[in-house]
């Protein structure tokens, strides 16, 4: 299967992204286009639910690339991102060699046995190594702000060299570097050294008009009035100083939930019944439930 031709302009990329259901603004389309053409990682920062992860997924669809995701977390280290050895298979292989040698009355060559244990077939590729050896690929490094400084330093080296060294096998270098998208919810500041190697993009929540368009794109059957009510109400919720303001994904879930319960408009009863689709903390739900009349007033 032939990969789609690379978009020739930000406008062409924006149209291709829209075809996947992802609706970019001009700034986002330009930043993503430049990252693709310049071969630079795209560092996406913003509140949870603003479409950072979805952008990487959409770019993979547009380019016909495999999406490879590395989910960062507290304590993640290089081995979880790069590679590991399949010890159970290595042990079975060693036992098979011993059994064969014993049956034939032969003596195993220690160096040859060791070399055979570190064959590529026993290598377990983790996300970064997979991305370096897969063409084309989009490498999504999700929530990099949850990792520590040491892991950032490791990423800095890999993203600069597009290569890793495995002691038993030598250097493995990407023939075609992956398109890299890093995301951060800004729970802490990521070091300047990493940001300097990337193109930077801040993603904010969409305005009401664009959110309506997103809802109607993702849920083609949603009535325009319901989409407008959901987008307008979610915009109010984001200004309400909640523990976790809803993102675009929650807007889509809420509109879909309302449709599934047969609601054609958003009123107090339908909102109260489906509030768990848009709010994920009890304190937020209790607070909003007590103010639904005022919240839904036009």
N, C-alpha and C positions, 0 to 999 in steps of 0.2 A: 504494500500500500504506500503510495507516494504522499509525503508530508505536504500540507498546504503551503503555498508560497507565502513568504514572510510579508507582512503588511508594509506597504511602501511609504506610508505617512501616518501621523497620529490620527487623522480622520479615518483612514482605512482601518486602522486598528480599532478605533472606537466602534465602527460599524460591525467589525468582526466580533467584538466583545458583546455588543447588543444582540447579535444573532445567537449567542450562547445564553442570553437571559441576564447578563451582567450589564448594567447601565452606567457607564462612566461619564464623568464630566470632562471638560477639555484638559484640565490640569493633570488628571489621572492618566488619560490616554497618552498625553505627551510624555509624562515620566516613564510609563511602561514602554512606549515606543523607543525612547532613548536608551533605556536599559537593554533592550533587545539589540539595538543597532551598535551600541558602544561596548557590549559585552560586560556590563557592570552589574553587580547585584543591586536590587531595588529594596531599599529599607523602608518599610511601611509602618508608620507609627500612628496610633490613635486609640480612642476608647474601644472597649470590647463591642463587637457587633456592628462595626462600621464597614465591613466588607473586605478586610485585609486578606484573610484566608481564601475567601471566595474569589478574589482577584487572581491568586495563583492558580486556582482550579480553572478559571476561565481562560487564562493565558495558555494553560496546557491544552485545552480544547482548541483554541485558536491555532496553535502551532502544531497540533498533532503529536505533541510530546507526551511522554509518560510523566505523570505527577508523582514525585517521590517526597514523602513528608517526614521531617524530623521534628517530633514534638519535644520541645525543651522542658525541663523540670528542674527543681532544686536537686543538686547533686549529680546531674548528668555529667558523664565523662567521655573522653575520646573513644574508648572502646565501644560504647553504646552507639556512637555516631559513625564509626569507621568500619570495624570488622571484628570478627571473633573466629575461633577455630571450632569445628564440630567435633568435640572431644569424644562423644559416644561412637561416632563413625570411625574416628581415628583408632579407638580402642578395638573395635571390631576388625578393622583392617590389620592391626598388629597381631591380633589373635589368629586371623586367617593366615598371615605370613608364617607365624610360629607353627601352626598346624601343618601347613604345606611343607615347611622345612623338616619338621619331625617325621612326616610320612616318607619323605625322600631321603632322610638321613643326612641332610645338608646343614651347613652352618650359616646362620644369618650374618650378613655384612651390616654392621651397626650403622655406618655412614649411609648406606643405601636405604636402610630401613627408615632412618631419620628423614632423609630426603623425601621418601615416599609418603611419610606422614604429613608433610607440609606441601602437599600438592594442591593446586587450585580447586580440585573437586571437594576438598574438606574446608574450604574457606567460606565463612558465612558473611556475606556482604551486608553491612548496615547502611542506613540511608545515604550517607555522604559518598561512600565507596560505590554504591549502586548508581548514584547520579553521575559520578565520574566515568563510569564504564557503560553508561546507557546513552545512546544517541538516537533522537534528541530527548532531552529530559528537562523538566522544571523541578528544581529543588526548593521545596518550601521548608524554611527553618522557622518554625512557628513558636511565638512567644519567647524570643531569645532573651528578653529581660528577666526571665525566670532562672536562667543559668547563671553561673558565677564568673568571676573575672578570668579564672584559669581557662574555662571553656571558651570564653570570648577570644583569648589569645590563640587558642588552637584553631578556632574558626578563621581568624585573621590570616594565619599561615596557609590554610587550605584554600581559602577564597582568593588568595594572591597567586599561589603557585598552580592551582588546579591539579594538584598531584599529592599523593601520599606515598610513604615508604613503609613497606611491610618487611621487617628484617629477614624473614625466611624466603621472600620472593623478590625483593628489590622494589624499585619505584614503579608505581602505576600512575600514569598521567592521562588525563582526558584528551582524547583526540579532538573532540568538540566540547568545550566547557558548557555545563548546564546553565540555563537561565535560573538565577538564584533570586528568590524572594524571601526576605527576612521580615518577620512581623514582631511588633512590640506593643504591649498595652500600657507602656510607660509606668510600670510599677516601680521601676528604678531607671536611672539614666544609664544608657549603654555608652561605653567608652568612645571618645572621639576617634581613636585610631580605627575602629571598626566602621564607624559612620563615614569616615573620609574615603573609604574604598567603595562606598555605595552611592547611588543616587537616592536622594531623600524624598519621601512623599508623606505628607500628613493627611490622614483620612478623617473627615468629620462625618457626623450623621447627615444624611441627605435632607434637603429642605422638603417641605410638605409636597410640593408639586412633583419632585423627582421620586419621592417615596411612593406616591400614588402610581407613578409610571412603573416602578419596580414591582409593586403589588399586582398590577394588571398584567405585567409581563410574566411573573412567576405563577400567577393564578388566573389564567385567561378567562375563567368563568365568573370571576368576582364582579358583582355589580359596581358601577362607578361610584355610586353614592356610598356604599359600604367601604370601598377602598378609601374614599375621601375621609370618611368618619374615622376609620382606623388610623390613617396617617396623621390626621389632625390631633386625635387624642393621644397618640404615641408621642407626638411633638410636645404636647403639654406635660406628659409624664417625664420626659427627659429634662424638663425645667423644674421638676418638683423636688429635687434633692433627695432622690431615693437612694437606697443602699446600692442597688444595681439598676440603673436606667436601662430600658429595653433597647436592643439593637434592631437592625433591619431583619435579622432572622426571627426575632420575636414578633415583629410586625406581621411577617408572612405567616407565622404559626397562628397568630391571633385571627387574622382574616380567614385562614383555612378552617380554624376551629369554629368560627361563627357560621361559616357556610355549612359545616357538617351538622350543626345543631339546627339548621333551617332558618337562621337569621338572615334577613335581607337588609336590615338596618341595625345600627348599634344603639341599643337603649340600655337602661339601667339593668333590667333583668338579664339580657343576653350578655352584657359586659360582666356582671357579677358571676354568671355561670361559667364563663370561659377565662376568667382572670388569670388562672394558672398557666395559660399559654403565653402570657406576656410578662408576668412578674414572677420572679423565682425566689423571693424571700418573704417569709410570713409577715414580717414587720411592714414591708412595702404593700403587700396585698391588703392587710388590715387597714392601713392608713388610706389607701385608695378606695377601698370598698365603702368607707364611711363618707367619702367625698364624691361619689359617683355622680350625683345630681349636678353638682357644680361643675365637675370635670366635663360632663357631656353637654352642658349648656352651650349653645352656639354663641 
